[in-house]
Amino acid sequence: MSMICYVKPMKTLAIDIETYSSVDIKEAGVYAYVDAPDFEILLIAYRFDNEVTVIDIHGYHREAAINYLETFYPDFWEGLNDPEVIKTAFNANFERTALARYFNRSMPPEQWKCTAVHAATLGLPRSLGDVGTALHLPQDKQKDKIGKSLIDYFCKPCKPTKKNGGRTRNLPEHDKEKWELFIEYNRQDVIAEQAILERLRPYPVTEEEQKLWNF
């Protein structure tokens, strides 16, 4: 009598983060960006099975942030560190590298899948917004176009002026309304990434392509 072997599907954790660094990532690359002394993770949006949750950890020191996540968001923290959980993100090497650096944890690439790579293997654009447009996703499943101005405001140094009191960085307390928009922007990125992933699911990345990304 033949036996049917049931393989339990691996659980996935979708992640998108917002960060600050005084290093220009486009000029210096991700590794120099996360090695900057002022590098900080501001927001973490994630989803397991239900709605997207956004964690605001701005202002927490590293160990305090870990304690906060362990106490109030154990599903995220345990999933992030569980080798049996696959982590997904658009341009996942950024999330993987930034989280590993900030929390001083190993983040093996074998535990991650990159939706941007998945899209590129099918001839789709390399940006989250452009992929959503190319796939004709509904507006509520697409990247929020307000993102660039919010990233410029919170994620990069600002020019000191008389008007801003000579500061070189914008913090949440400098514009609470923008910060709330930033939280929703972070949430929407996970919604968009998940919608793309679902649309591409019938066309999985080959083992060979995944191995190249892992390497």
Backbone torsions as a table, in degrees:
resi	resn	phi	psi	omega
1	MET	NA	128.5	-178.5
2	SER	-76.9	149.4	180.0
3	MET	-112.5	139.7	177.1
4	ILE	-95.2	124.0	179.5
5	CYS	-95.0	117.9	179.6
6	TYR	-94.4	122.5	177.5
7	VAL	-102.5	116.0	179.9
8	LYS	-68.8	126.2	-179.9
9	PRO	-64.0	144.0	179.7
10	MET	-72.7	141.5	177.6
11	LYS	-74.3	145.9	-179.9
12	THR	-119.9	146.6	178.4
13	LEU	-122.8	112.4	178.0
14	ALA	-86.1	135.1	-174.1
15	ILE	-136.7	141.0	166.6
16	ASP	-142.7	135.2	-179.0
17	ILE	-122.7	154.4	171.5
18	GLU	-117.8	138.5	-170.4
19	THR	-137.7	166.1	172.5
20	TYR	-125.9	141.5	171.5
21	SER	-160.4	145.1	177.1
22	SER	-80.0	-9.0	178.6
23	VAL	-86.7	135.5	178.1
24	ASP	-77.4	111.9	-175.2
25	ILE	-65.9	-32.1	-179.3
26	LYS	-69.0	-33.0	-179.5
27	GLU	-86.5	-38.7	-170.6
28	ALA	-104.1	-19.9	-178.0
29	GLY	91.4	167.3	-171.8
30	VAL	-67.3	-35.0	-175.1
31	TYR	-70.7	-40.8	175.0
32	ALA	-68.0	-36.0	179.9
33	TYR	-59.9	-48.2	-177.3
34	VAL	-78.7	-15.5	178.4
35	ASP	-86.6	-4.8	178.0
36	ALA	-62.6	140.1	-178.2
37	PRO	-58.5	-28.0	-178.2
38	ASP	-98.5	10.3	177.9
39	PHE	-59.3	135.3	-176.7
40	GLU	-149.7	139.9	169.0
41	ILE	-88.2	126.1	-176.7
42	LEU	-95.7	-50.5	-175.6
43	LEU	-134.5	145.3	173.7
44	ILE	-128.6	116.1	172.4
45	ALA	-101.9	136.5	-179.3
46	TYR	-148.1	161.2	176.7
47	ARG	-149.0	131.6	169.1
48	PHE	-97.0	-83.7	-177.1
49	ASP	-117.2	-25.7	-173.1
50	ASN	-105.6	-141.6	-176.9
51	GLU	-73.1	163.4	-179.6
52	VAL	-77.0	135.5	176.7
53	THR	-112.2	139.6	176.2
54	VAL	-114.5	127.9	178.9
55	ILE	-106.2	123.1	178.0
56	ASP	-96.5	108.7	179.4
57	ILE	-116.1	15.1	176.6
58	HIS	-57.7	134.7	176.2
59	GLY	90.5	-11.6	176.3
60	TYR	-82.4	134.5	168.4
61	HIS	-70.2	161.3	-172.0
62	ARG	-50.7	-53.4	-177.3
63	GLU	-66.4	-37.3	177.5
64	ALA	-64.7	-38.2	178.3
65	ALA	-63.8	-42.5	178.8
66	ILE	-62.3	-46.2	178.7
67	ASN	-60.5	-40.0	179.1
68	TYR	-62.9	-45.0	-179.9
69	LEU	-66.6	-43.4	179.5
70	GLU	-61.2	-37.0	-175.3
71	THR	-81.0	-46.2	-170.9
72	PHE	-104.8	-19.6	179.9
73	TYR	-133.3	56.7	-176.3
74	PRO	-63.5	-29.0	178.9
75	ASP	-63.6	-41.6	177.1
76	PHE	-66.6	-50.6	-174.3
77	TRP	-63.7	-43.4	179.0
78	GLU	-67.2	-40.2	178.3
79	GLY	-65.1	-39.2	179.5
80	LEU	-61.2	-35.8	-175.8
81	ASN	-99.9	3.1	-179.0
82	ASP	-92.1	117.5	-179.6
83	PRO	-65.4	-15.1	179.2
84	GLU	-86.9	-4.1	178.7
85	VAL	-104.3	126.1	176.2
86	ILE	-85.2	127.0	177.5
87	LYS	-95.2	135.0	178.5
88	THR	-122.9	147.6	176.0
89	ALA	-162.6	160.9	173.9
90	PHE	-90.1	120.9	-167.6
91	ASN	63.7	55.8	-170.3
92	ALA	-61.7	-23.5	-179.8
93	ASN	-62.8	-29.2	177.0
94	PHE	-66.7	-52.2	179.6
95	GLU	-59.3	-46.1	-177.3
96	ARG	-61.3	-46.7	-177.7
97	THR	-68.2	-43.3	-177.8
98	ALA	-67.1	-44.1	179.8
99	LEU	-66.7	-40.0	178.3
100	ALA	-62.4	-43.9	-178.4
101	ARG	-68.5	-46.3	-173.3
102	TYR	-69.1	-40.1	-177.3
103	PHE	-98.7	2.3	179.1
104	ASN	52.4	50.0	179.9
105	ARG	-126.3	148.4	174.8
106	SER	-73.3	132.0	177.7
107	MET	-127.0	78.0	-176.5
108	PRO	-58.0	134.1	-178.6
109	PRO	-61.1	-24.4	179.6
110	GLU	-62.2	-19.8	-179.3
111	GLN	-92.7	4.5	-175.5
112	TRP	-121.9	149.8	171.3
113	LYS	-130.4	135.5	-175.1
114	CYS	-103.0	117.1	180.0
115	THR	-68.5	-29.0	177.1
116	ALA	-65.7	-42.2	176.3
117	VAL	-63.3	-44.0	178.6
118	HIS	-55.6	-47.3	179.6
119	ALA	-63.8	-42.2	-177.8
120	ALA	-64.0	-34.6	180.0
121	THR	-66.0	-18.0	179.6
122	LEU	-104.3	12.0	176.7
123	GLY	78.4	17.9	179.3
124	LEU	-89.6	163.8	-179.5
125	PRO	-61.4	167.6	-176.7
126	ARG	-97.1	-3.5	178.8
127	SER	-105.5	148.8	-177.2
128	LEU	-59.7	-45.7	-179.5
129	GLY	-63.4	-42.6	-177.6
130	ASP	-69.3	-34.3	177.5
131	VAL	-65.2	-43.8	178.5
132	GLY	-59.5	-40.0	178.4
133	THR	-67.1	-44.9	-178.6
134	ALA	-62.7	-32.4	-179.8
135	LEU	-88.1	-0.2	-180.0
136	HIS	55.9	42.5	176.9
137	LEU	-68.7	148.7	175.8
138	PRO	-60.8	155.3	-173.1
139	GLN	-57.8	-35.1	-178.2
140	ASP	-75.8	-2.7	176.8
141	LYS	-111.5	7.2	-177.4
142	GLN	-104.6	163.2	178.3
143	LYS	-62.5	138.9	178.6
144	ASP	-74.3	123.8	-174.9
145	LYS	-71.8	-11.2	179.8
146	ILE	-75.3	-8.2	-171.3
147	GLY	-55.9	-42.4	-174.3
148	LYS	-59.9	-43.1	-178.9
149	SER	-67.6	-35.0	178.8
150	LEU	-71.1	-38.7	176.9
151	ILE	-65.2	-42.8	177.4
152	ASP	-59.9	-35.0	-175.7
153	TYR	-77.5	-47.5	-171.8
154	PHE	-100.1	-22.4	-169.9
155	CYS	-101.7	-6.1	-177.0
156	LYS	-130.2	156.4	174.2
157	PRO	-60.0	151.0	176.7
158	CYS	-114.1	158.9	-179.5
159	LYS	-77.8	128.3	178.8
160	PRO	-69.2	132.6	179.0
161	THR	-138.6	168.8	175.1
162	LYS	-62.8	-39.4	-176.4
163	LYS	-63.2	-38.1	-177.9
164	ASN	-96.1	11.1	176.3
165	GLY	76.9	14.6	177.7
166	GLY	80.8	14.1	-179.7
167	ARG	-76.9	157.2	-179.8
168	THR	-113.2	5.8	177.9
169	ARG	-149.8	138.4	176.0
170	ASN	-93.3	127.3	-179.8
171	LEU	-109.7	165.1	-178.8
172	PRO	-53.7	-37.9	-177.8
173	GLU	-69.1	-14.4	178.8
174	HIS	-77.9	-21.4	175.2
175	ASP	-160.5	88.8	-175.2
176	LYS	-65.5	-32.2	178.6
177	GLU	-66.2	-43.5	177.3
178	LYS	-63.6	-37.1	-179.8
179	TRP	-63.5	-39.7	177.1
180	GLU	-64.2	-38.6	175.8
181	LEU	-64.4	-37.4	180.0
182	PHE	-64.7	-40.8	176.9
183	ILE	-60.5	-44.5	-179.9
184	GLU	-69.1	-34.0	175.5
185	TYR	-62.2	-44.0	178.2
186	ASN	-60.4	-44.4	177.8
187	ARG	-59.3	-44.5	-176.1
188	GLN	-65.2	-31.1	178.3
189	ASP	-61.7	-39.3	177.1
190	VAL	-68.6	-40.9	177.4
191	ILE	-58.8	-44.6	-179.7
192	ALA	-65.4	-44.7	-179.5
193	GLU	-61.6	-41.4	179.8
194	GLN	-67.8	-37.4	177.8
195	ALA	-64.6	-40.1	177.2
196	ILE	-65.5	-46.5	-179.4
197	LEU	-58.4	-41.7	179.7
198	GLU	-64.8	-40.3	179.8
199	ARG	-67.0	-32.3	-176.9
200	LEU	-90.9	-5.8	-174.2
201	ARG	-54.6	-36.3	179.3
202	PRO	-66.5	-11.0	-177.0
203	TYR	-123.8	72.6	-172.5
204	PRO	-66.5	153.8	173.9
205	VAL	-66.3	137.2	-179.4
206	THR	-70.0	157.1	177.7
207	GLU	-59.1	-37.9	-178.8
208	GLU	-64.5	-42.0	-179.9
209	GLU	-67.7	-39.9	178.9
210	GLN	-64.4	-38.7	178.5
211	LYS	-64.2	-37.6	177.3
212	LEU	-63.9	-40.3	178.6
213	TRP	-67.0	-41.5	178.7
214	ASN	-59.0	-39.0	-176.8
215	PHE	-69.5	NA	NA
